[in-house]
Amino acid sequence: MDIIALDKVDNLLWLGRYSERVYSTIKEFFIGYDKMIEQPDFYIKYCSDFKIPNIYCSTDDFVKRYLKDETDPDSIISNLYRAYDNCMILRNEIGTQTMSYLELAVNDLVSLKDFDSFIIDLQSILDHILAFWASLDDEIENYEVRSIVKLGRRLERLDIYLYLHKDRTKLVKAYDMLEHRLNNAHIPYNKEAFVELKNMLFSPSALDYDRAITLTESLI
């Protein structure tokens, strides 16, 4: 890696992972919240699916803390801060204009106070993240920078889909997008784990989700 300083590669990868984590988590939260309206205890299953500790005492407590509790390492705001922290470190590589979209996302979530209309506010955060990704493509000339961020995104999406036991069609699509990024990011990865993961996903037999997660998380 002679185009990007080696100490920045990890930041780029995690910038992609954390921005995708916030984006995918909010989308899954929308689905889960609809179910919580009819099944107040559904947040317990939601926590179990995401493999996060259920430290919440009610649906209302879950919604408020999962969205905005900065002391909860699994909250959406904590993951958004991690994405923004990596962006700050990469200011020279990313640029202030692209970075500003993540800053807008942080500001919107920090200022969220009306939990009766939070869906609209969360949608604006999704829009800011989409704008951030679009700005990466439009404003950043360094192909390696863009590729590593996208690799982080695709790795995180497959990981989340496996945790949530998504159907095989979505998993294969996520795998295909990850494979493309691995081939274009030019950084070392665990080829043996990737081959095993591919064989599992394309096999007609039942998928061992736990093993697939282990393989995905050992790729880089």
C-alpha positions in Angstrom: 0.0 0.0 0.0 2.2 2.9 -1.2 -0.6 5.4 -2.0 -2.1 5.6 1.4 -0.1 5.6 4.7 -0.5 2.2 6.3 -1.7 3.7 9.6 -4.7 5.2 7.7 -5.9 2.0 6.1 -7.5 0.7 9.3 -9.2 4.1 9.8 -10.6 3.9 6.3 -11.9 0.4 6.7 -13.6 1.2 10.0 -15.0 4.4 8.6 -16.8 2.2 6.0 -17.9 -0.3 8.7 -19.2 2.2 11.2 -21.1 4.3 8.6 -22.7 1.1 7.2 -23.5 -0.1 10.7 -25.4 3.1 11.5 -27.2 3.0 8.2 -28.2 -0.7 8.3 -29.0 -0.5 12.0 -31.4 2.4 11.5 -33.1 0.6 8.7 -33.5 -2.6 10.8 -34.7 -0.4 13.8 -37.5 0.9 11.6 -38.6 -2.7 11.0 -38.3 -3.6 14.6 -40.0 -0.6 16.0 -43.1 -1.3 13.9 -43.2 -4.7 15.6 -42.7 -3.2 19.0 -45.9 -1.2 18.6 -47.8 -4.4 18.5 -45.4 -6.5 20.6 -43.9 -4.3 23.4 -41.4 -7.0 24.3 -40.0 -7.4 20.8 -37.0 -5.2 21.7 -35.8 -8.3 23.6 -35.6 -10.3 20.4 -34.1 -7.4 18.6 -31.2 -7.3 21.1 -30.8 -11.1 20.9 -30.7 -10.9 17.0 -28.0 -8.3 17.1 -26.1 -10.1 19.9 -26.2 -7.0 22.2 -26.8 -7.1 25.9 -30.4 -6.4 26.9 -29.7 -3.6 29.4 -33.1 -2.0 28.9 -36.1 -2.2 31.1 -38.9 -1.4 28.6 -39.6 -0.6 25.0 -39.6 3.1 25.8 -36.3 2.8 27.6 -34.8 0.8 24.7 -35.9 3.3 22.1 -34.4 6.3 24.0 -31.2 4.7 25.1 -30.5 2.7 21.9 -30.8 5.8 19.8 -29.1 8.4 22.0 -27.3 7.0 25.0 -23.7 7.8 24.5 -22.7 5.6 27.4 -24.2 2.5 25.7 -21.5 1.2 23.4 -24.1 -0.5 21.2 -26.3 2.6 20.7 -26.7 4.2 17.3 -25.1 7.4 18.5 -22.1 5.6 19.8 -21.5 3.9 16.4 -22.1 7.2 14.6 -19.5 8.9 16.8 -17.0 6.2 15.9 -17.6 6.8 12.2 -17.1 10.5 12.7 -14.0 10.0 14.8 -12.4 8.0 12.0 -13.5 10.7 9.6 -11.8 13.4 11.7 -8.5 11.4 11.6 -8.9 11.1 7.8 -9.7 14.8 7.3 -6.9 15.2 4.7 -7.9 12.1 2.8 -11.6 12.7 3.0 -11.9 16.4 2.8 -14.1 18.8 4.8 -17.0 18.8 2.3 -17.4 15.0 2.4 -16.9 14.9 6.2 -19.6 17.6 6.7 -22.3 15.1 5.8 -21.4 12.8 8.7 -21.2 15.9 10.9 -24.8 16.8 9.9 -25.8 13.2 10.8 -24.2 13.6 14.3 -25.8 17.0 14.9 -29.3 15.7 13.9 -29.1 12.8 16.3 -27.6 14.8 19.1 -30.4 17.4 18.7 -33.2 14.7 18.6 -35.5 15.4 21.5 -39.0 14.6 20.3 -39.4 10.9 20.5 -42.9 11.1 19.1 -41.5 12.0 15.7 -38.1 10.5 15.7 -38.7 8.4 12.6 -38.5 11.6 10.5 -35.2 12.6 12.2 -33.7 9.1 11.7 -34.6 9.3 8.0 -32.7 12.5 7.7 -29.6 10.8 9.2 -29.9 8.0 6.6 -30.0 10.8 3.9 -26.9 12.4 5.3 -25.0 9.0 5.2 -26.1 8.4 1.7 -24.9 11.9 0.8 -21.6 11.1 2.5 -21.1 8.0 0.4 -22.1 9.9 -2.7 -19.6 12.7 -1.9 -16.8 10.1 -1.5 -17.3 9.0 -5.1 -17.7 12.5 -6.4 -15.1 14.5 -4.5 -12.3 12.0 -3.7 -9.9 11.3 -6.5 -7.8 8.7 -4.7 -9.3 5.4 -5.9 -7.7 3.4 -3.0 -9.4 5.6 -0.4 -12.8 5.1 -2.0 -12.2 1.3 -2.4 -11.2 0.7 1.2 -14.1 2.6 2.6 -16.4 0.6 0.4 -14.7 -2.6 1.4 -15.5 -1.8 5.0 -19.1 -1.1 4.1 -19.6 -4.4 2.3 -17.9 -6.4 5.0 -20.1 -4.8 7.6 -23.3 -5.4 5.6 -22.6 -9.1 5.2 -21.7 -9.4 8.9 -25.0 -7.7 9.9 -27.0 -9.9 7.5 -25.5 -13.0 9.0 -26.3 -11.9 12.5 -29.9 -11.3 11.5 -30.1 -14.6 9.6 -31.2 -12.9 6.4 -32.3 -15.2 3.6 -29.8 -16.7 1.2 -30.6 -14.4 -1.7 -29.6 -11.3 0.4 -26.5 -13.0 1.8 -25.3 -14.0 -1.7 -25.8 -10.5 -3.0 -23.9 -9.1 0.0 -21.2 -11.6 -0.6 -20.9 -10.7 -4.3 -20.5 -7.0 -3.5 -17.9 -7.9 -0.9 -15.9 -10.1 -3.3 -15.8 -7.2 -5.8 -14.4 -4.9 -3.2 -11.8 -7.4 -2.0 -10.6 -7.7 -5.5 -10.3 -3.9 -5.9 -9.1 -2.7 -2.5 -5.6 -4.2 -2.9 -5.1 -5.1 0.8 -4.3 -8.5 2.2 -7.2 -10.7 3.3 -7.7 -14.3 4.5 -8.3 -16.1 1.2 -8.9 -19.5 2.9 -11.6 -18.1 5.0 -13.2 -16.4 2.0 -13.2 -19.6 0.0 -14.8 -21.5 2.9 -17.4 -18.7 3.3 -18.2 -18.8 -0.4 -18.7 -22.6 -0.3 -21.1 -22.3 2.6 -23.2 -19.5 1.1 -23.5 -21.3 -2.3 -24.1 -24.7 -0.8 -27.7 -26.1 -0.9 -27.3 -27.4 2.7 -28.4 -25.5 5.8 -26.2 -22.5 6.6 -24.1 -22.5 9.8 -24.6 -18.8 10.6 -22.2 -18.8 13.5 -19.4 -20.3 11.5 -20.2 -17.9 8.6 -19.9 -14.9 11.0 -16.6 -16.2 12.4 -15.3 -16.5 8.8 -16.5 -13.0 7.8 -15.0 -11.4 10.9 -11.6 -13.1 10.2 -11.3 -11.9 6.6 -9.3 -8.8 7.3 
